[in-house]
Amino acid sequence: GLAVSFVAISAVFFMFKNIWHITITPNTVGWLICGILWGLSFIIPGFSSSTLLLFFGIYEPMSQGISTLNFSVLIPLGIAMLATLLLFSRLMRLIFDKFFSVVSHCVIGFVVATTLMILPSFNTAWYNILIYIGCIVAGGVASFFFSKLCGKIKPE
């Protein structure tokens, strides 16, 4: 599931970006799509809507609209998020109950593929590539030590 999901999503997103040049326009339909993606991130464990929103170029305008309390952003975003939660949460529960391992691996493949698609282009200076690699390693090390630290915390 992980390999199939990774290859399929990578191929689709490569076509979205390099062949079809698809982005989401910051308008009512775009905010509805953002709301659907956000709603899915609440009901699919490990699914991150922010990587998709970054990939489609809508994350920054959405964040701007939320931070300024722009109701033309907030209303469609909220409606789509609520509708997604109401319509798909039970379905996702059933799917996870029956196919937990496969779906979990598919989600991991999806997340890895979308994360790779938002990385900066590697046709940049060598020192930038070293900075990217250093940040990834530093994040992994920090995550490892924080997980060890959290394991030592005892509940009251």
Residue pairs with C-beta under 8 A, 6 or more apart in sequence:
1 101
1 102
1 103
1 104
1 105
1 106
1 109
2 105
2 106
2 108
2 109
3 109
4 106
4 109
5 105
5 106
5 107
5 108
5 109
5 110
5 113
6 109
6 110
6 112
6 113
7 109
9 109
9 110
9 113
9 114
10 113
10 116
10 117
13 55
13 113
13 114
13 117
14 117
16 22
16 55
16 56
17 55
17 117
22 56
23 56
23 57
23 58
24 30
24 33
24 34
24 53
24 56
24 57
24 58
26 58
26 61
26 62
26 65
28 72
28 76
30 58
30 61
31 62
31 65
31 72
31 73
31 76
31 77
31 80
32 76
32 77
32 79
32 80
33 56
33 58
33 80
34 49
34 53
34 58
34 62
34 77
34 80
35 76
35 77
35 78
35 79
35 80
35 81
35 82
35 83
35 84
36 80
36 81
36 83
36 84
37 49
37 52
37 53
38 49
38 77
38 80
38 81
38 84
39 80
39 81
39 82
39 83
39 84
39 85
39 88
40 47
40 49
40 84
40 88
41 47
41 48
41 49
41 50
42 81
42 85
43 84
43 85
43 88
43 89
43 92
44 92
44 107
45 96
45 104
45 107
46 104
46 107
46 108
46 111
47 107
47 110
47 111
48 111
48 114
50 59
51 111
51 114
51 115
51 117
51 118
52 114
53 59
53 62
54 118
55 114
55 117
55 118
61 73
62 73
62 77
64 70
65 72
65 73
65 74
65 77
66 73
66 74
66 77
95 103
96 103
96 104
119 132
120 128
120 132
122 129
